[in-house]
Amino acid sequence: MRLRCLSVNLKELEDYQRRLARRVVLKDNVKIEDLRFVAGVDQAFLGDKVISACVLLSFPSLEVVKRDVKIEDVEFPYIPTFLMFREGKPAVNVVKSVLRDVEKVILLVDGSGIAHPRRCGLATYLAIETGIPSVGITKRRLYGRVEEPRDVMESKPIYDNSEIIGYALKTCKNCKPIYVSPGSYITPETSLEVVKSCLRGHRLPEPIRLAHTLANKSKNRRLSDFF
């Protein structure tokens, strides 16, 4: 179905996101003291291909345990706030490959959780499709009201009206904040705690940073093979 959604009614997709959002559970399925693994998923694009990478790390030592990359056809155009339809299924496929039979794991996703206009970003989709607690992390605020943190490791709540739906977190001195929100099966507070525990001096937490590097290395290899 190559880019078939060009003729899809976006209102129908919005309704689908809202239905998924009603299935979100903002409770901790895994307590942080019981957590054994964290994983990161990120994607890169090359022409009509999406390159999805997932990296599994031990927690709290953050040593790489397993990784995988999958390359699939892109089936949906880039439309802001609808990225789950472009990236969701390929991301689910690589996550299931890496996290099969892995327990007591939390997934960190390069994409929004419930800090989304319809409370259903990519991290929410992944959690509901896999049953794995997920945390969404973005470099820009997509939704919600927040006072930007100024000091390193300072966090500020992201509000939807009076409800806290995530946190802005300044992770390093010379970088802008990142925006953290639960996908599902985890609270905003635990989401923030897990992300903080996965920082190692970079703007992004290690699981996502390593997945990003893996996806782009695979992209660059394909480019080299092509030329």
RODO-2510 file (C-alpha; in nm, 4 decimals, decimal comma):
residues 227
     n   res          X          Y          Z
     1     m     0,0000     0,0000     0,0000
     2     r     0,2648     0,2513    -0,1041
     3     l     0,1661     0,5907     0,0429
     4     r    -0,1959     0,4890     0,0089
     5     c    -0,3040     0,7270     0,2851
     6     l    -0,2851     1,0231     0,0480
     7     s    -0,6535     0,9536    -0,0116
     8     v    -0,7357     0,8612     0,3495
     9     n    -0,9679     1,0824     0,5497
    10     l    -0,7527     1,2305     0,8282
    11     k    -1,0653     1,2649     1,0422
    12     e    -1,0924     0,8849     1,0435
    13     l    -0,7303     0,8583     1,1540
    14     e    -0,7901     1,1123     1,4308
    15     d    -1,0865     0,9074     1,5519
    16     y    -0,8672     0,5957     1,5530
    17     q    -0,6043     0,7754     1,7638
    18     r    -0,8696     0,8855     2,0115
    19     r    -0,9967     0,5291     2,0422
    20     l    -0,6452     0,4055     2,1154
    21     a    -0,5981     0,6865     2,3675
    22     r    -0,8938     0,5570     2,5674
    23     r    -0,6964     0,2341     2,6203
    24     v    -0,3996     0,4126     2,7811
    25     v    -0,3210     0,3026     3,1357
    26     l    -0,1166     0,5512     3,3388
    27     k    -0,0027     0,3032     3,6032
    28     d     0,3369     0,1383     3,6455
    29     n     0,3299    -0,2171     3,5126
    30     v     0,6966    -0,2428     3,6098
    31     k     0,8293    -0,0781     3,9238
    32     i     1,1625     0,0902     3,8711
    33     e     1,3209    -0,1146     4,1510
    34     d     1,2239    -0,4315     3,9585
    35     l     1,3398    -0,3034     3,6206
    36     r     1,6013    -0,5265     3,4535
    37     f     1,6194    -0,3844     3,1010
    38     v     1,5556    -0,0712     2,9003
    39     a     1,5280    -0,0563     2,5228
    40     g     1,5345     0,2211     2,2666
    41     v     1,3767     0,2415     1,9233
    42     d     1,4467     0,4957     1,6512
    43     q     1,4119     0,5127     1,2743
    44     a     1,5797     0,6638     0,9701
    45     f     1,4442     0,7077     0,6196
    46     l     1,6103     0,6485     0,2860
    47     g     1,3949     0,7097    -0,0192
    48     d     1,0916     0,4844     0,0077
    49     k     1,2461     0,2739     0,2859
    50     v     1,2198     0,3047     0,6639
    51     i     1,5099     0,1709     0,8692
    52     s     1,3973     0,0727     1,2195
    53     a     1,6514     0,0033     1,4940
    54     c     1,6004    -0,1316     1,8443
    55     v     1,8686    -0,1693     2,1121
    56     l     1,8215    -0,3601     2,4396
    57     l     2,0342    -0,2601     2,7400
    58     s     2,0705    -0,3946     3,0911
    59     f     1,9458    -0,1682     3,3693
    60     p     2,0909     0,0187     3,5484
    61     s     2,4345    -0,0581     3,3989
    62     l     2,3181     0,0222     3,0433
    63     e     2,5301    -0,2435     2,8771
    64     v     2,4111    -0,3477     2,5312
    65     v     2,2483    -0,6922     2,5374
    66     k     2,0901    -0,7211     2,1937
    67     r     2,0130    -0,5129     1,8857
    68     d     1,8419    -0,5454     1,5510
    69     v     1,7596    -0,3448     1,2395
    70     k     1,4730    -0,3991     0,9970
    71     i     1,4239    -0,2286     0,6609
    72     e     1,0743    -0,1984     0,5178
    73     d     0,8797     0,0000     0,2612
    74     v     0,7367     0,3365     0,3661
    75     e     0,3593     0,3156     0,3395
    76     f     0,2507     0,6557     0,4677
    77     p     0,3622     1,0147     0,4003
    78     y     0,5049     1,2484     0,6615
    79     i     0,2171     1,4279     0,8336
    80     p     0,2802     1,5892     1,1761
    81     t     0,0808     1,4308     1,4642
    82     f     0,0108     1,1239     1,2442
    83     l     0,3602     0,9697     1,2601
    84     m     0,2313     0,6497     1,4195
    85     f     0,0765     0,5590     1,0824
    86     r     0,4122     0,6100     0,9078
    87     e     0,6483     0,4626     1,1672
    88     g     0,4308     0,2473     1,3921
    89     k     0,4156    -0,0956     1,2254
    90     p     0,7870    -0,1042     1,1292
    91     a     0,8776     0,0011     1,4835
    92     v     0,6536    -0,2700     1,6307
    93     n     0,8230    -0,5305     1,4103
    94     v     1,1765    -0,4499     1,5252
    95     v     1,0706    -0,4133     1,8889
    96     k     0,9041    -0,7553     1,8861
    97     s     1,2180    -0,9040     1,7300
    98     v     1,4477    -0,7675     2,0006
    99     l     1,2197    -0,7906     2,3034
   100     r     1,0692    -1,1328     2,2429
   101     d     1,0608    -1,3165     2,5787
   102     v     1,2194    -1,0175     2,7584
   103     e     1,0484    -0,9257     3,0849
   104     k     1,0741    -0,6309     3,3226
   105     v     1,1655    -0,3941     3,0416
   106     i     1,0635    -0,0391     2,9566
   107     l     1,0810     0,0916     2,6003
   108     l     1,2052     0,4430     2,5216
   109     v     1,0690     0,5762     2,1936
   110     d     1,1822     0,8599     1,9701
   111     g     0,8327     1,0056     1,9467
   112     s     0,5485     1,1368     2,1582
   113     g     0,3518     0,9556     2,4218
   114     i     0,0352     1,1152     2,5561
   115     a     0,1824     1,4659     2,5143
   116     h     0,0035     1,4702     2,1803
   117     p    -0,3061     1,6587     2,0573
   118     r    -0,5086     1,3370     2,0684
   119     r    -0,3163     1,1747     2,3553
   120     c    -0,1813     0,9065     2,1206
   121     g     0,1702     0,9459     1,9851
   122     l     0,4052     0,6795     1,8504
   123     a     0,5068     0,5646     2,2004
   124     t     0,1412     0,5107     2,2897
   125     y     0,0834     0,3051     1,9772
   126     l     0,3885     0,0888     2,0489
   127     a     0,2832     0,0242     2,4077
   128     i    -0,0682    -0,0788     2,3119
   129     e     0,0480    -0,2972     2,0215
   130     t     0,3226    -0,4767     2,2181
   131     g     0,2003    -0,4614     2,5790
   132     i     0,5392    -0,3156     2,6801
   133     p     0,5470    -0,0027     2,8984
   134     s     0,6775     0,2823     2,6875
   135     v     0,8053     0,6371     2,7290
   136     g     0,7927     0,8927     2,4492
   137     i     1,0782     1,1413     2,4103
   138     t     1,0864     1,4322     2,1654
   139     k     1,3224     1,7212     2,1024
   140     r     1,0363     1,9651     2,0520
   141     r     0,7185     2,0209     2,2488
   142     l     0,4299     1,8856     2,0478
   143     y     0,1463     1,9513     2,2894
   144     g     0,0762     2,0872     2,6353
   145     r     0,1678     2,3866     2,8479
   146     v     0,5106     2,3969     3,0095
   147     e     0,7577     2,6334     3,1694
   148     e     1,0961     2,5560     3,0155
   149     p     1,3619     2,4299     3,2615
   150     r     1,6848     2,6294     3,2696
   151     d     1,9258     2,4320     3,4886
   152     v     2,0864     2,0986     3,4074
   153     m     1,8683     1,8059     3,5262
   154     e     1,5883     2,0443     3,6126
   155     s     1,2444     1,9242     3,5042
   156     k     0,9149     2,1064     3,4636
   157     p     0,5708     1,9456     3,4259
   158     i     0,3841     1,9517     3,0976
   159     y     0,0158     2,0265     3,1539
   160     d    -0,2987     1,9462     2,9615
   161     n    -0,5321     2,1847     3,1425
   162     s    -0,4579     2,0883     3,5057
   163     e    -0,3348     1,7328     3,4365
   164     i     0,0375     1,6524     3,4252
   165     i     0,0982     1,4565     3,1038
   166     g     0,4779     1,4625     3,1015
   167     y     0,7891     1,6641     3,1785
   168     a     1,0358     1,8914     3,0050
   169     l     1,3884     1,7963     3,1125
   170     k     1,7119     1,9848     3,0521
   171     t     1,9694     1,7094     3,0181
   172     c     2,2903     1,9018     2,9502
   173     k     2,4313     2,2524     2,9829
   174     n     2,4403     2,3593     2,6200
   175     c     2,1313     2,1833     2,4916
   176     k     1,7614     2,2539     2,4769
   177     p     1,5213     2,0468     2,6896
   178     i     1,3721     1,7167     2,5820
   179     y     1,0050     1,6359     2,6355
   180     v     0,9117     1,3156     2,8162
   181     s     0,5652     1,1617     2,8337
   182     p     0,4287     0,8139     2,9047
   183     g     0,3027     0,6022     2,6173
   184     s     0,1064     0,3611     2,8348
   185     y     0,1485     0,1251     3,1329
   186     i     0,3694     0,3781     3,3125
   187     t     0,3160     0,7053     3,4991
   188     p     0,4572     1,0447     3,4003
   189     e     0,6691     1,0456     3,7160
   190     t     0,8235     0,7041     3,6542
   191     s     0,8781     0,7963     3,2894
   192     l     1,0875     1,0921     3,4022
   193     e     1,2789     0,8819     3,6566
   194     v     1,3664     0,6162     3,3973
   195     v     1,4860     0,8751     3,1465
   196     k     1,7049     1,0429     3,4082
   197     s     1,8571     0,7040     3,4970
   198     c     1,9471     0,6466     3,1312
   199     l     2,1395     0,9703     3,0758
   200     r     2,5128     0,9488     3,0206
   201     g     2,6197     1,3034     2,9383
   202     h     2,4248     1,3449     2,6154
   203     r     2,1017     1,5245     2,5339
   204     l     1,9166     1,1984     2,4698
   205     p     1,9025     0,8926     2,6988
   206     e     2,1320     0,6077     2,5972
   207     p     1,8696     0,3644     2,4619
   208     i     1,7415     0,6173     2,2083
   209     r     2,0859     0,7594     2,1322
   210     l     2,2214     0,4121     2,0521
   211     a     1,9156     0,3187     1,8451
   212     h     1,9522     0,6451     1,6519
   213     t     2,3193     0,5693     1,5828
   214     l     2,2381     0,2132     1,4734
   215     a     1,9607     0,3230     1,2356
   216     n     2,1795     0,5871     1,0745
   217     k     2,4804     0,3548     1,0393
   218     s     2,2564     0,1131     0,8528
   219     k     2,1307     0,3997     0,6354
   220     n     2,4855     0,5101     0,5557
   221     r     2,5881     0,1532     0,4662
   222     r     2,3012     0,1314     0,2184
   223     l     2,4044     0,4635     0,0691
   224     s     2,7636     0,3396     0,0335
   225     d     2,6457     0,0183    -0,1323
   226     f     2,4322     0,2190    -0,3744
   227     f     2,7187     0,4435    -0,4846
***
